Amino acid sequence: EAILNAHESEASLNPHKSEASLNAYKSEASLNSYESKTNLNLYESEANLNICKSNANSNSCESEENLNPCKSKANLNSCESEANKNLPESK
């Protein structure tokens, strides 16, 4: 009877162990979904960063300096040379 009771106790204990294992698995599953979401968010952030980098690259060729090479100081000053500035203004 003592042996039987020990077996019954073990049987009672086992469902508890299974439940504990199941809960641990559920926690791990939840953690994994959170990690997946976190990784996805990192990926989205990286994607956004890459878009920003692409825009930066795209905009670099449209920067003030590159877009307006004809308005650079050297070119602009050659148009506004002393000779041109000193021309009499029309009245």
Backbone torsions as a table, in degrees:
resi	resn	phi	psi	omega
1	GLU	NA	-39.9	178.4
2	ALA	-62.3	-41.0	179.0
3	ILE	-64.7	-42.2	179.3
4	LEU	-62.2	-43.5	179.4
5	ASN	-62.9	-39.0	178.5
6	ALA	-62.8	-40.1	179.2
7	HIS	-65.3	-42.2	178.7
8	GLU	-64.2	-40.3	179.2
9	SER	-63.0	-42.8	179.2
10	GLU	-63.7	-40.2	178.7
11	ALA	-63.3	-40.7	178.5
12	SER	-67.0	-37.3	-179.7
13	LEU	-70.0	-37.1	-176.1
14	ASN	-61.1	-44.0	177.8
15	PRO	-60.2	-34.6	178.7
16	HIS	-65.4	-42.7	177.5
17	LYS	-62.4	-42.8	179.9
18	SER	-61.4	-43.1	-179.6
19	GLU	-63.8	-41.2	178.3
20	ALA	-62.4	-44.2	178.8
21	SER	-63.8	-41.6	179.5
22	LEU	-62.8	-42.6	179.4
23	ASN	-64.4	-39.9	177.7
24	ALA	-62.7	-40.1	178.7
25	TYR	-65.0	-43.5	178.0
26	LYS	-61.2	-42.5	179.3
27	SER	-61.8	-43.6	179.7
28	GLU	-63.8	-40.9	178.6
29	ALA	-62.1	-43.5	178.6
30	SER	-64.3	-42.0	179.1
31	LEU	-62.5	-43.2	179.8
32	ASN	-63.0	-39.8	179.1
33	SER	-67.3	-35.9	177.6
34	TYR	-66.8	-44.1	178.8
35	GLU	-62.7	-40.9	178.8
36	SER	-61.1	-44.8	180.0
37	LYS	-64.0	-40.9	178.5
38	THR	-61.9	-46.4	178.8
39	ASN	-62.1	-39.2	178.0
40	LEU	-62.9	-43.2	179.2
41	ASN	-63.7	-39.0	177.2
42	LEU	-63.0	-42.1	179.6
43	TYR	-63.0	-43.6	179.6
44	GLU	-64.1	-40.4	178.5
45	SER	-62.7	-44.0	-179.9
46	GLU	-63.8	-40.0	178.1
47	ALA	-62.0	-44.1	178.6
48	ASN	-63.8	-39.3	178.3
49	LEU	-62.8	-41.4	179.2
50	ASN	-65.2	-37.9	176.7
51	ILE	-62.4	-43.6	179.1
52	CYS	-62.1	-42.0	178.7
53	LYS	-64.0	-41.1	178.3
54	SER	-61.7	-44.7	178.5
55	ASN	-61.5	-40.6	179.2
56	ALA	-61.4	-43.7	178.8
57	ASN	-65.5	-42.2	179.6
58	SER	-63.1	-42.7	-177.5
59	ASN	-74.0	-23.4	-177.7
60	SER	-63.5	-33.2	178.8
61	CYS	-78.9	-11.8	177.3
62	GLU	-109.8	17.6	-179.9
63	SER	-65.7	159.7	-177.5
64	GLU	-51.0	-45.5	-175.2
65	GLU	-64.9	-48.1	-176.5
66	ASN	-74.7	-35.5	-177.7
67	LEU	-70.4	-35.3	-174.8
68	ASN	-112.3	50.6	-179.2
69	PRO	-61.6	-28.9	179.7
70	CYS	-75.9	-11.9	177.5
71	LYS	-106.2	17.0	178.8
72	SER	-65.4	160.2	-176.2
73	LYS	-56.0	-45.5	-176.9
74	ALA	-60.5	-48.7	-178.1
75	ASN	-68.1	-41.2	-179.1
76	LEU	-63.7	-42.1	-179.5
77	ASN	-67.8	-30.5	178.5
78	SER	-68.0	-32.5	177.4
79	CYS	-72.0	-31.3	-177.5
80	GLU	-105.2	39.7	180.0
81	SER	-63.8	162.7	-179.6
82	GLU	-52.8	-42.2	-176.9
83	ALA	-58.3	-46.4	-178.3
84	ASN	-69.4	-38.7	-178.8
85	LYS	-65.6	-32.6	-175.1
86	ASN	-84.0	-1.2	177.4
87	LEU	-64.2	141.1	-179.8
88	PRO	-65.1	138.9	179.1
89	GLU	-76.3	143.1	177.3
90	SER	-74.9	144.0	-176.5
91	LYS	-100.9	NA	NA
